[in-house]
Amino acid sequence: DRDGLDAGGEERFRKLIETLTPDELADRVRFLVTEMPWDYAGDEKHDFDLMNQRQGDAVHQLVEDLLKEPEMLAKFLPQVSRGEQRMSSVFGRALAERSSDPLVWQTPVMAAVESAPEKERNFALLAGYFAALAERHPKAVETFKEQASQSGVFAPALPVVCWSMGICENDIALVCKALDAGLITAFALMQWTFGGVLAKLSPPAVEPLFDKMLGLGEDFYTVALNLMGMYVHGRAERLEELRPQLRLAATFAGQRPKRGGSQMDAHQFKEMMGWILAKGREDPDAGAIAITLTKQLIANVDNMGEGLIKPLLPGLLSGFPEIVWPLVGQAIVSDRKRAWQFEHVLGSGFSFSDRQQPPILSLPDDILFAWCHAHPDVGPAFVAVVAPVLTNG
């Protein structure tokens, strides 16, 4: 914006910037690591990659200056291991790369994390340090990961540490061990949905993780769907080897917590289940999953019909009518108090579109009419409620 300044304006602003730019080490740590502006350095025009490089170079230079005063550097480690930190991962990498003996800093880095209150711990410095240390001392890093999997303090950092250096097959076993011990939250594993790092492993390598998380239910189930969906993104053929996990996902669908916000897990569920159901009734896994999904719908129609199963109902009713409708139809007839919940699931609800296509219309006409004739006290009235009376042909 300097072109719009009055005469002499740019010179005055540059003097002000020079005066305000931190030059003391403590101020530089706060400015460059904790609070670095996203457009640093602000008066230079670079593309995204070059700007990231410039920002990283500034942090590396800061670390080089701090390494000349190691006692002062050690005092800053707790500060950049707590709360929000913009460039602490880069700081950790620089520490392992620029130090003449990076192993000297392992204990201080770990102690800095341990000293922070549990809810305020920031693992980015730790992850950056170990990611760079792995290039110089890989055995030390593997030892740390093994110890972390059994530590209440460092197990929550294990997913981001592994992600920072690239997830390997042994990392899956360590995370599963920590999950068994209850040391890792579901949220911590969301990190593995980014960057496609998990996708570099073979299906047999990741199956134990999916099995474990799907079985834990609640938030773990939700994250597992996201992990599986991202793992097969663009490579649907991998689902052939994940058929047992698809059956598990259907079996535990009722354990998905009901919440607002992002529905990415529901999207992943729809895509993966749609893939197997498209195989048709001749496929044994497709048929088994159709039965399981129907039972899950009936058991949990009050809290999951809209989120997970309803998007699949047109395919279930048209592709597996002899499997799905006997179960659903019996549930409607036998429990009048819950029938209205099935009205919402099988109907279109309110819509401004000219043409309504409630899922119930995907059921073959002869099966629907036969059900109405078999249950004259319930069937016709139910269909009259959920099926649109007037439609555009």
Beta strands, then each sheet from edge to edge (+ up, - down):
end
